[in-house]
Structures are given as C-alpha cells and as structure tokens.
Amino acid sequence: MEQLRVRFMNFVNYIYFVVDKKTRDIAIIDPSWNLSEVESCLQRLNGQLKAIWLTHSHFDHINLVNPLLERYNPQVFMSKEEIDYYNFRCRNLHPIQGDDSIQLGETEIITLSTPGHTAGSCCYLLSDHLFSGDTLFIEGCGFCDPNGGDPEKLYDSLQKIKRELEAYVKIYPAHAFEQAPGLSFGHVLKQNIYYQIADKELFVTFRMRPNQTGLFDFK
C-alpha cells in the first residue's frame, strides 16, 4: 500500500494505492485533484491500474474517476446505496453492498457498509488496513451531509467498525487534521472523542451541534 497527499485550494485529500504483490494489479481509493501526481505514483509502483474503489460520491473523492477511465479503463466500485441515492454514473461502474468481497489479483478486500456521512458511504477492509473515507478520521468522524447524511446511521456505522476491527488494524482516512493516517484502531478508540460517547442520543446531539469550526482544517 502507498498513500499520496494531494491538495486543491483548501482541500487536502489522501489517496491510497493497493498493489497485489504477485500480479502487480493496482487499485486506487478515492482519486482526486492532481492527475499528474497520481500517474507518477502509478509509474513508480510499476503495475497496472485495474480498479477504483470509491468510499462515497463527494466531488473531492471522485473528480479523477473519468480522467483515469479514459487513460486506463479500470473497473469502478461504489456502494449501491450511494449510486442510487445520488444517481452516480460512470463507465465500468459496479455496485457493491456490505460484506462483499472484491478481488485484486490474489488480494481480497471486504467492503463495509457505513452510511451516515452520506447515504451510502462505505469502507474497505484489507487485512490490517481500513480505508475509511470520511466516515472515520483519526481525530473524529465526518459531518452528516444534509443531502442524505444521518447522524443516527453514522453512530451505528462507527459502532459497526468497532465490532468488526481488531485493535491492531491501521486506519487510513481520506483527510487528516492533526495526526497522520496509519495509526492503529486501538489508538483511535482511546483518543477519538466520538468513541467516548456510548449513548446514541448524546452522540447525535454532539455531532449535530451548531457553530462547529474546523470542519475543513485539513493538514
């Protein structure tokens, strides 16, 4: 796995590349902003781009999908709920559901349905790596998009991640605020304030509190 930090104006995103060791097939997660940097990384990895895995359909996660389709013709994966709710369309699009298995060469990745940030957000679990998009950050969790987001579902999704993951699994979100991606889930459980709130009603009240600042203070 390799990560790439890219920037456009105030947005800072992390893109992730998964490489099957035997076939050198490559999947890219949430490609955005800087096509030349992405292509340079693909060249360094010395493989073939076979898949794009999308955690959700916000523009800062999908804006390189079509340029990469034009150049490499990979298969594109997104949750069926996200596709249907937001009417997302592109070539080679495959709808996925929770607990689906995706193959990249001989590498298996499991999809986790984690709605809340958007109607159909999902995460991708690869052995000891979780690619969590905007559902779970090292320091917090995503805001609930007024168009399809749901704080109660986000609470359920974070609890689902807690049930599914071992403490050693490393968390790779799409954005960072103070701490770099790749810290363990055990660390997140201890330090992330949203995992300190056990009551769903209190979680919803806190997540939806007015006048929040720093939502886009990406590092």
C-alpha atoms as one frame of an Amber mdcrd trajectory, in Angstrom:
protein
   0.000   0.000   0.000   1.128   3.519  -0.771  -0.501   6.834   0.103  -0.437
  10.150  -1.703  -1.319  13.512  -0.166  -2.876  15.918  -2.674  -4.171  19.467
  -2.358  -6.599  21.730  -4.212  -7.253  25.150  -2.661  -8.362  24.419   0.930
  -8.898  20.696   0.363  -6.222  18.200   1.349  -7.022  14.593   0.484  -5.230
  11.306   0.959  -5.340   8.867  -1.948  -4.377   5.252  -1.393  -2.901   2.703
  -3.797  -3.242  -1.024  -3.102  -0.921  -3.312  -5.068  -1.275  -7.069  -5.380
   2.237  -8.391  -4.794   2.024 -11.243  -7.313   0.224  -9.681 -10.283   1.139
  -6.006  -9.656  -2.523  -5.134 -10.218  -3.314  -1.768  -8.630  -6.460  -0.325
  -7.076  -6.754   3.349  -6.170  -9.079   4.634  -3.462 -10.883   7.977  -3.917
  -8.700   9.502  -6.665  -8.775  13.286  -6.599  -7.247  16.589  -7.644  -3.799
  16.012  -9.140  -3.726  13.662 -12.116  -0.010  14.087 -12.815   0.919  13.097
  -9.245  -1.383  10.092  -9.406   0.120   8.961 -12.695   3.653   9.439 -11.368
   2.777   7.213  -8.416   1.318   4.576 -10.736   4.556   4.590 -12.738   6.654
   4.176  -9.587   4.531   1.238  -8.492   5.223  -0.476 -11.826   1.842  -2.130
 -12.202  -1.482  -1.838 -13.984  -4.420   0.173 -12.661  -7.265  -2.329 -12.529
  -9.765  -0.819 -10.102 -11.023   2.342  -8.455 -12.665   1.900  -5.054 -14.861
   4.821  -4.004 -15.921   5.422  -0.414 -18.632   7.918  -1.408 -19.589  10.361
  -4.131 -18.491  13.773  -2.858 -16.585  15.640  -5.549 -13.287  15.730  -3.672
 -13.259  11.916  -3.754 -14.301  11.229  -7.353 -13.023  14.026  -9.573 -10.277
  11.935 -11.200 -12.514   8.950 -11.953 -13.290   9.905 -15.542  -9.745  11.002
 -16.451  -8.412   7.678 -15.130 -11.117   5.784 -17.015 -10.063   7.494 -20.217
  -6.408   6.544 -19.744  -6.517   3.117 -18.032 -10.107   1.771 -18.276 -10.233
   0.352 -14.717 -13.326  -1.094 -13.045 -15.076   1.265 -10.614 -16.718   0.204
  -7.355 -19.172   2.150  -5.174 -21.951   1.128  -2.812 -25.330   0.527  -4.405
 -26.980   2.838  -1.865 -24.639   5.693  -2.824 -25.145   5.097  -6.544 -28.927
   5.011  -6.256 -29.345   7.927  -3.850 -27.082  10.380  -5.675 -27.565   8.955
  -9.177 -23.824   8.492  -9.610 -22.839   7.292 -13.075 -19.609   6.457 -14.861
 -18.286   3.796 -17.189 -17.366   0.345 -15.766 -19.386   1.005 -12.591 -20.034
  -1.924 -10.225 -22.500  -1.548  -7.323 -21.340  -3.209  -4.113 -23.000  -3.965
  -0.797 -21.816  -4.530   2.735 -19.643  -7.605   3.284 -18.988  -8.035  -0.425
 -15.587  -9.402  -1.375 -13.548  -7.744  -4.119 -10.518  -9.380  -5.701  -7.447
  -7.507  -6.835  -5.220 -10.163  -8.324  -4.845 -12.562  -5.395  -5.671  -9.914
  -2.788  -9.109  -9.915  -1.171 -10.757  -6.818   0.230 -14.029  -6.703   2.181
 -16.495  -3.847   1.876 -18.184  -2.424   4.972 -21.428  -0.508   4.576 -21.052
   2.596   6.770 -23.774   5.159   5.953 -24.102   8.391   7.886 -21.664  10.837
   6.331 -23.588  10.248   3.113 -26.471   7.925   2.311 -24.240   5.096   1.116
 -20.721   5.666   2.447 -18.594   2.549   2.698 -15.164   1.475   3.936 -12.718
  -1.068   2.533 -11.010  -3.575   4.821  -7.769  -5.150   3.652  -6.210  -7.490
   6.243  -4.814  -4.961   8.738  -5.780  -1.784   6.850  -9.129   0.046   6.906
  -9.702   2.718   4.264 -12.407   4.748   5.935 -13.093   7.673   3.612 -14.953
  10.391   5.514 -16.740   8.006   7.871 -13.942   7.775  10.431 -10.943  10.038
  10.915  -8.122   9.541  13.373  -9.414  12.579  15.290 -13.170  12.404  14.695
 -15.789  11.463  12.108 -17.343  13.033   9.052 -20.102  15.612   9.145 -23.568
  14.448   8.152 -24.332  15.789   4.696 -27.770  17.493   4.747 -28.413  15.670
   1.487 -28.588  12.045   2.619 -26.410  12.065   5.725 -27.809  10.777   9.005
 -26.186  11.090  12.457 -28.020   8.070  13.853 -26.711   5.937  10.990 -23.247
   7.393  11.471 -23.335   6.330  15.121 -24.383   2.818  14.052 -21.603   2.735
  11.448 -18.926   3.704  13.968 -20.185   1.023  16.331 -20.119  -1.477  13.467
 -16.488  -0.616  12.771 -15.767  -1.128  16.468 -17.304  -4.601  16.336 -15.541
  -5.582  13.120 -11.986  -4.353  13.722  -9.159  -5.604  15.861  -7.105  -3.029
  17.748  -4.050  -3.540  15.502  -5.838  -2.570  12.273  -4.435   0.678  10.855
  -6.860   3.437   9.920  -6.411   5.298   6.628  -8.991   8.099   6.244  -9.361
  10.455   3.315  -8.468  13.511   5.400  -6.208  14.308   8.349  -6.476  17.170
  10.803  -3.642  16.825  13.325  -2.421  13.229  13.145  -1.230  11.417  10.038
  -3.110   8.402   8.666  -1.976   4.923   9.632  -2.443   4.928  13.401  -3.974
   1.839  14.962  -7.660   1.438  15.670  -6.699   0.868  19.295  -5.274   4.392
  19.341  -8.424   5.752  17.690 -10.656   4.057  20.263  -8.777   5.759  23.077
  -8.295   9.202  21.546 -11.257   9.830  19.208 -13.934  11.763  21.100 -16.770
  10.163  19.150 -15.813   6.758  20.515 -16.116   8.120  24.049 -19.870   8.715
  23.589 -21.761   5.485  24.187 -25.286   6.909  24.125 -26.726   7.367  20.631
 -28.884  10.367  21.508 -25.933  12.169  23.052 -23.791  11.271  20.033 -26.381
  12.756  17.669 -26.666  15.944  19.728 -22.891  16.380  19.832 -22.314  15.515
  16.170 -25.026  17.972  15.068 -24.136  20.780  17.494 -24.355  24.254  15.914
 -21.488  26.595  15.065 -18.835  23.906  14.632 -15.451  25.131  13.489 -12.505
  23.380  11.888 -14.518  21.014   9.682 -12.217  21.736   6.751  -8.974  22.494
   8.583  -7.161  19.715   6.786  -3.464  19.069   7.378
